[in-house]
Amino acid sequence: MLAALRPLTRRGRLFLGLGAAVTLASVLLEQRDLMRVGILLLALPLLSAVLVARTRYKLASARGLRPARITVDGVATTVVRVENVSRLPSGLVLVEDAVPWQLGRPQRFVLDQVEPGGRRDVRYEVHGTLRGRHTIGPVSVQLVDPFGLCRTTREFTTTDALTVVPSTVSLPAIPLTGDWSGLGESRARAVSSSGEDDVIPREYRTGDELRRVHWKSTARSGELMVRREEQPWRTRATIYLDTRAVAHRGVGAASSFEWAVFAGASVASHLARRGYGVRLLDAEGTWLRPPGAAGDAPAGPEAEGLLLDSFATVGLTETPALGVGDPAARARIRDGLLVAMLGDLDLAQAEAVAALRHGHSLALALVLDTSGWASRSTAPEDGRSARAAALLSAAGWRVAVCGPSTDLPTAWRSLARAGVTAGGAR
């Protein structure tokens, strides 16, 4: 009984109580006309409850979101459709769409009576204030009868996913050598990347040119061997992002970590546009694979968006140590171009990072002077970032020391030459 009365509004319960009182009084006073009034007062809220309950399950909802990926401070448009599939018109419809706080406040709308078979579209905008993957919805509708006696709620299950990726800047093109890595069996690998002879020979076939004969393999096997051709080659790069919480200073969007994410996303976008297969590793050496990516290093037209999806969800880790001691992680990092976004490093950690550079391969580092983001109580030792940068430079890295006011394109351009560059570190 109580469950049946739950959809009634205060007005509906007042009508119900008043109708019961009038009906009882009419019986005691033997007033038939007064009893008609009491029965009417009792029937109205009950009929409203039946009407609203019937219409509740005759509503359909659909939704859409464009675009599904925006940058920080970008805008996306959500469309919510409510359709009345019953043979009766609906009453007043209150529509509410759940919106996470990172995108704004929940959206509420009022729709007038929806005719049988009619539909109403509601549009609103959400603003991406914080990066991440956010769920919008589900939609809930409240139905109110024309007299305001009964109200019931129905919640749909459909949601939309909105990815807010970091904002990026366009970077200038600089010479990037020693960054080739192959996937097949033909073209001669640039030995400047590893200093090794990676030629994979095969048996001689009629028509092969003699200049392709691989004499070392021929002498070793006793059969004529030639170098393979038509290998699909592409450049590969690894972005190593320092995600340790202890290595960064500042809070929220104004922290050094968010600046590192912004820089890493800009570099990844720049390299993807130049045809690189880019991989993102966190401080522990774990691959941060973008959702839907095939393989370890996405490439092609959709690579940029997939990489930005990875940067949208990356967060700080509590592990204080750098996870670069794992041989498997070191092997992945050494394959191709290496770009590191580094927070606060002591000398031991700087030495561990310096060892990631292999042979004559190109390694670039943006070392953050985190004192620029720190309060007096959390400021790191003065000159620590400069010493770490000098150690990396001595190991053959190209280094730029960056601070809150550093212009990223200028810092990136400075990496075209060897040594340490410090610009706008404070």
PEWORA-V600680 format. One record per backbone hydrogen bond with DSSP energy under -0.5 kcal/mol. NH is the residue of the N-H (numbers start at 1). CO is the residue of the C=O. Records with the same first field share a line. If there is no record, write none. Layout:
NH->CO + CO
This chain:
5->1
6->2
8->5
9->149
13->9
14->10
15->11
16->12
17->13
18->14
19->15
20->16
21->17
22->18
23->19
24->20
25->21
26->22
27->23
28->24
29->25
30->26
31->26
32->30
35->31
36->32
37->33
38->34
39->35
40->36
41->37
42->38
43->39
44->40
45->41
46->42
47->43
48->44
49->45
50->46
51->47
52->48
53->49
54->50
55->51
56->52
57->53
58->55
59->56
60->83
62->81
64->79
66->77
70->163
72->165
73->128
74->71
76->126
77->66
78->124
79->64
80->122
81->62
82->120
83->60
84->118
85->58 + 83
86->58
90->114
92->144
93->111
94->92 + 142
95->93 + 109
96->140
97->107
98->138
103->100
104->100
107->97
109->95
111->93
115->113
117->84
118->115
120->82
122->80
124->78
126->76
127->103
128->74
129->102 + 127
130->102
132->164
134->132 + 162
136->134 + 160
137->98
140->96
141->154
142->94
143->141 + 152
144->92
145->150
148->145
151->7
152->143
154->141
156->139
160->136
162->134 + 160
163->68
164->132 + 162
165->70 + 163
177->175
181->234
183->232
191->189
193->190
195->191
198->196
201->199
202->226
204->224
208->205
212->209
213->210
214->225
215->213
218->214
219->215
220->216
221->217
222->218
226->202
227->212
228->200
233->231
234->181
236->179
237->277
238->337
239->279
240->238 + 339
241->239 + 281
242->240 + 341
243->241
245->317
247->244
248->245
254->251
255->252
256->249
259->255
260->256
261->257
262->258
263->259
264->260
265->261
266->262
267->263
268->264
269->265
270->266
271->267
272->268
273->269
274->270
275->272
276->271
277->235
278->276 + 298
279->237
281->239
282->286
285->282
288->280
289->287
293->290
295->293
298->278
303->300
306->302
307->303
308->304
309->305
310->306
311->307
312->308
313->309 + 310
314->310
317->243
323->283
324->322
330->326
331->327
332->328
333->329
334->330
335->331 + 332
336->334
337->236
338->362
339->238
340->364
341->240
342->340 + 366
344->247
350->346
351->347
352->348
353->349
354->350
355->351
356->353
357->354
361->358
362->178
364->338
365->398
366->340
367->365 + 400
368->342 + 366
369->402
370->368
372->369
373->370
374->370
378->375
379->375
384->381
387->383
388->384
389->385
390->386
391->387
392->388
393->389
394->390
395->391
396->393
397->392
398->363
399->397 + 419
400->365
401->421
402->367
405->424
406->403
408->406
411->407
412->408
413->409
414->410
415->411 + 412
416->413
417->414
419->397
421->399
423->401
